């Protein structure tokens, strides 16, 4: 079997210059879309905090 060449990939994240509130809205919308598309059980919602640059995902326990 012939050797395969290693591929080096580099990625650059392109982020538009958005106000923190708009960025938070977009992140929340993205997480909501992912959860819905993947049928996450118990998913209630999420909240992104721009001042902390992190968010919380809420899951309902069954």
C-alpha positions as CSV (number, residue, x, y, z in Angstrom):
1,X,0.0,0.0,0.0
2,X,1.5,3.4,-1.0
3,X,2.2,6.0,1.7
4,X,-0.2,8.8,1.9
5,X,1.0,12.4,2.0
6,X,0.2,14.3,5.1
7,X,-2.0,17.3,4.6
8,X,-1.4,20.5,6.5
9,X,-4.5,22.5,7.0
10,X,-4.6,26.0,8.4
11,X,-7.8,27.8,9.3
12,X,-8.4,31.4,9.9
13,X,-11.6,32.4,11.8
14,X,-13.3,35.3,10.1
15,X,-15.3,37.2,12.5
16,X,-17.2,40.4,11.5
17,X,-16.9,43.4,13.7
18,X,-20.1,43.2,15.7
19,X,-21.3,44.9,18.8
20,X,-21.2,42.4,21.8
21,X,-25.0,42.2,22.0
22,X,-25.4,41.2,18.3
23,X,-22.6,38.7,18.6
24,X,-24.4,37.1,21.6
25,X,-27.7,37.0,19.7
26,X,-26.0,35.2,16.8
27,X,-24.2,32.7,19.0
28,X,-27.5,31.9,20.8
29,X,-29.3,31.5,17.5
30,X,-26.6,29.2,16.2
31,X,-26.7,27.0,19.4
32,X,-30.6,26.9,19.2
33,X,-30.4,25.8,15.5
34,X,-27.8,23.1,16.3
35,X,-29.8,21.7,19.2
36,X,-33.0,21.6,17.1
37,X,-31.3,20.0,14.1
38,X,-29.7,17.3,16.2
39,X,-32.8,16.7,18.3
40,X,-31.1,17.3,21.7
41,X,-33.4,15.9,24.3
42,X,-34.3,18.2,27.2
43,X,-32.7,21.3,25.5
44,X,-34.4,24.4,26.9
45,X,-32.2,27.2,25.6
46,X,-28.9,29.1,26.0
47,X,-27.7,32.4,27.1
48,X,-24.4,34.0,25.9
49,X,-22.7,36.6,28.1
50,X,-20.5,38.9,26.0
51,X,-18.8,40.5,29.0
52,X,-17.5,37.0,30.1
53,X,-17.1,35.7,26.5
54,X,-18.9,32.5,27.4
55,X,-22.3,31.1,27.6
56,X,-24.6,28.7,29.4
57,X,-26.7,25.9,27.8
58,X,-29.9,24.9,29.7
59,X,-30.9,21.2,29.7
60,X,-34.1,20.0,31.4
61,X,-33.5,16.9,33.5
62,X,-35.9,14.0,32.8
